[in-house]
Structures are given as C-alpha cells and as structure tokens.
Amino acid sequence: MKLLRYGKLGKEKPGVLDSEGRIRDLSAHVSDINGETISPKSLAKLRKIKIETLPIVRGSPRIGACVHGSQKFVAIGLNYSDHAAESGMTVPPEPIIFTKHMNCISGPNDDVTLPPKSKKGDWEVELGVIIGTKAKNIKRADAMKHVAGYCTINDLSEREFQIERSGQWTKGKSYDTFGPIGPWLVTADEVKDPQKLHLWLELNGKRVQDGNTATMVYGVEYLVAYLSEFFTLMPGDIITTGTPPGVGMGMKPQRFLKPGDKMRVGIEGLGEQNQVVVRDK
C-alpha cells in the first residue's frame, strides 16, 4: 500500500493511493497515518479493504508528511562512501548519528524555507525508513520485522550552521521545512529490496544527484539494529539513511540554495517531491 496524508497543514486526513494513482479517503477506517495505524495488526486490516470502494478525493489537495506523531527523526551521516569523499571526510567505522527536530517535518511539495541568515542551504535526497513496531536491543536478523515502510526524504541542511558554528550537526538540520517527507509511506511488502533503489535530485531542471541505495555503507537492516542499541525505536519513528554524492557543498565551486530555486526529489517506487525555495522573514 501507498499510504498518505492530504489536506491543509494541521488538518490532514488519511488516504491511500489506488492502482490508477488516485487518492482514496481512509477516514472511515483510521483517524490518521501514525504509529498505531502502521502496526502489523493495523496494516493487516487495511490490506483487507477493497481500495476501489473507498471515496475518491477530488481535485489536487496538498499532500502532507506521510506519517504523523513520530517521536524521533534520526539521521545517518556520511553513509555513502562517494558522498563522504566529496565532503572531504572519511567513511566512519560506525554510523554517524544525529537528529532532526520534529519541527522540521513538512509536506513533500511544501516550500522549503531558508533561515534569514542562511548562506549555505543544501539538499540531500535520502531513503526514509518508518518504524512499525517497538525495537530495543534487537538482533540484525530481526531488524526488518520492525520496518513498516519506506518514503522519500529531502534532508535539507544549512552547512554554515552545521559545520562552522561550533556545535552538533542538529543545529544545521532542524530549521522549519528542512525535513520534507513523502509523498507516500510505501509499506515494506511492496519494496522487494531497499538496497536496490534508484534515487535522484534535480535542481532547476538539472540532475545533480543520481545514485542507488546499493552503495550505502550501512544498510537498512544494519541501521535499525544498530540504532536500537542506543535508544528504543518506537512505531512511527523516522530514520533517514544518508545521501549519495551531488550535494552543493561538494561542488566545485560550491553551489547553495537561493530563493526561487526548484527541487525535484525522487526514489524509485517511493514517489517524487517538488519544492520551491523561499527565505524566511
């Protein structure tokens, strides 16, 4: 299934995409797409619904973040060796973990807002992993049982805040709109292998990132088990797994986001995002 949330900000309703790409309303069956909705038991019930009998959502509503009420938004840094190289850094012996605060989450097609003092806004297409069941000190062999599904994420950054402001990466990663998620939460049964997905990002019509999750240093299975050693992963939690090369910081000369820029972000089978960059007041 391709689960989604549609409607005005703060008033989103649950939906599902049908075989013809139309949004169907799920409100009669669940209140939202959240940790409870994406539990194995709940997903099993949803799979029994005949999607073609659900009400069609007319028009072109705003699409919200594909999951609501998450407790954690966990990110992995330098998880593609070629991205580490373009950043002038070495591949870490263990995954680099940082967090994106929940206020950064936005819809896949919402405007991306640069901070007033931003000088080095940057982009990163990433595979998102959505947790479906509680995971604490789990074995790697059991990790995938805890994954509800996957989504497209643009892990936006302000590189000056992240690297040059004497602090952890979180302060360059958490500005409002710096975490567009979706358009859909694609349930794990529809993704044959999360380590064989093409992902890309286009800036003003030019493809700047073009990679494959096959080149991730630490795969989804490893990451879910690894993270569960340090904190309990809860249903609805989001893991964004790192980016392939082609970010603005790695270009020569460097290229950073400016108002009016347009991004198109996509992952094979997981849907596309389209964002316009604006500057906050």
N, C-alpha and C positions, 0 to 999 in steps of 0.2 A: 504493500500500500504506500501511497504518497499522501501523507497527512500534512495539513497546513492550517494556518490561521489567517482569516481575512477580515477586513473591516478597518474602521478608523482606529488610530492609536489609542490604546487603553480600552477599546470596546470590541476587540477581535472576537470572532466566532470560530468554532472548529469546523474544518472541512476536509474533504478528501478529493483527490483528482481521479476522474474516471478515465476509461480507456481512450476517450477522444480528447482528453486534455481539458475537460470542463470541470469547474469546481462544483462539488455537491455538498450540501449542508449536512453536517453531522450533529447539529444541536439537539436533536431528539434522542440521541444516544449517549453523548458525553458533553460535559459542560465546557471543556477546553482540551487542548493538547498539552498535557503536563505529565509529571512523573507518574501519577496514578493511571492516566489514560494509556501510557505506553508500557505498562507492566505486562508480562507474558499473558496473564489471565485476561486482562482487558483487550489486548491485541487479538487474542483468540476469539473473543466475542465479536470484535469489529470485523474480522475476516469472514464471519458468517453472514454479514449483512450483504444484501444484493445492492451493490452501489447504484445500479441503474434505476432503482426505485426511490432513491433519495432526491429531494428537491434540488433543481439546478439553480445555482447562484447566477443571476443575470448581470450583465454589464461587465465592467472591469474594475472590481474592487481593489483597494490597497491590500497587499499581502504583508502580513506581519511576520515577526520572527516565528519559526516553525515549532518552537517549544516554549512554554511559559512556566514561570515559577521555579526555575532552576536555582539550586543553592550555590553552585560553583561553576565558574567558567575558567577552566585550566588550559594553559597553553604550553606547547613544547617548542623550544628554541633550537635553531641550527640542526634540524632533523633531516636535512638533505645535504650531502657532502658538497655538492657543487654550489649550493647557496652559502654554505659556510666559507667556501673558498672565495666567492665574490665579495663576502663581507670582511675578508681578511682575518678570519678566525678558523680555528681548528675544530674538527669534529670532537665533541666531548666524549669522555669514556663512559659517561652515564647521561641520560636525558637531562637537558636543562629545563627546569620547571619554573613558570611564572604564572601569575593570574591576571585576568582581565576582570575588572569590577563589573557588576551586573548592570550598572547604568549605561554601559557602552552598547548593550544589545539593541539592535534596530532591525527593521524590516529589510528584505533583500534589495528593494528598489527605492528605499528612502534616501534622501540627500545625505551625503557624508559631510559633516561639519568640522572644519578645521578650527582649532583654538585661535583666539585673537592674536596671540603672539607666535603662532606656529610658523616655522621656517622650513621644516623638513618633514612634511607629511608624506607617508609612504604606503604602499599597497602590498598585500600578500594573499594570494589565493591559497586556501588550505582545506583539507578534508576534515570535516567535523564528525565527531563520534558522540552519540547521545546514549547515555547510560539508562538501562531499563530496570535493573534490579540492583539492590544494595551490594557493594563489593568492598570487602575488607580483608586484607591479607590473603587474597586468593592466589591459586596456582595459575601459571600461564596457560596450562591445558584447559582451564575452566573459564578463561577470560571472556571468550566470545559469547558465552551464555548470558553475560551481563550487559551485552550491547543490544539496545532496542533498534537502533538505526543510524543513518548517516545523513549528512547535509553539506551543502556548500557554505563556506565561510570566507569572508574577506577580513583578515587580521590586520586592521589598519594600525599605523604607528606614527608617532611624532618622534623622529630619530634624535633630535636635539634633546628632548625631554628624556628619552630612553637612555641615551649613551653619554651625553655631555653635561648632565645636570646632577652628577654625584649621587646617584640613587639606584634603586632596583628598576628593572625593566617595566614594572607595572605602571609607573607614572607616565610612560610614553605610550601605553597601550590601552588606556581606560577612559579616554575622553568620550563624551556622549557621541553616539553613532559610529564608534570605532569597532563595532562588532556586528555587522550585518550577517544574519543567519537565515538560511533557507534558499529557495522558496519553500521547499518541502522537507519533511522528515521522511526519508525513504527507509522503510523497515528492512531489517537485516536480511530477511529471507529473499529480498529482491536484489541484493548485492552479492553476486557469486563470490567475488574476491576483492576485498577493499584494497588489496595491494596490487591491483591491476587496473587502476582508474586514471584516465587522461584528465588533466586539469590545466586550466589556462586563464590568463587575464589579458584583456585588451585595454589600452589607454588611448582614448581619442581615435579609435579605429585601428590602432597598430598593436599587434600581438607582442607583448613584452615578456610574458611568462608562458611557457609551454612545456609541461613536464608530465610525469607519471608517478603515481604513488609507489610503483615498484622500486623506485630509487630512495625511498625513505630509509634512513639509518636504523631507526627503531620502529617496527611495525605496530599496527593497532593492537594485536594480541599482547605483545610485549608491554606496550604502554599502559594498557588497562591494568594488567597485573602489577606492573611496577608502581604505578600511582597508588594502588590500593595498599601498599606497604606504609605510605606516609600519611594518608588520610582516607576516611571512608567515602567512597563514591556512592552517591545517592541517585535514585531514579530522577531523571530529568537533567542531571549534570551534563555539562558540555566539555568535551576535550577537543581542542583544535591542534592539529598534529604537525605543524611545520609547513614550510613553503619551499618550492623549487626555485632555481635562480631566475633573475629577471626583475628584481626589485630596484627601485630608484636609487637607493643607497649604493648599489653595486655597479651602477652605470658609470661610464667614463665619457664625458663629465657626468656627475650625478644629476639626477632629474627628480624633482619633488613635486608633490601635488600643488595645484593652484586653483583658485575659484574658476569654475567653468569647465574644468576637466571632466571627462566622462569615462567611466569604467564599465566594462562588461566582464563578468566573472563567471566561470562555469566549471563543472566537473561532470564527466561522463555519467549519464543516468541519474544525476542528482539535481539537475536544473541550473538555471542561469540567474545571475543578479545584474541589475543595471543601475548605476549610481551617478549622480551629478555632484560635484564638489562645490561647496559654498563655504564662506567664512562666517564664524560666529561673531556676534556683536560684542 
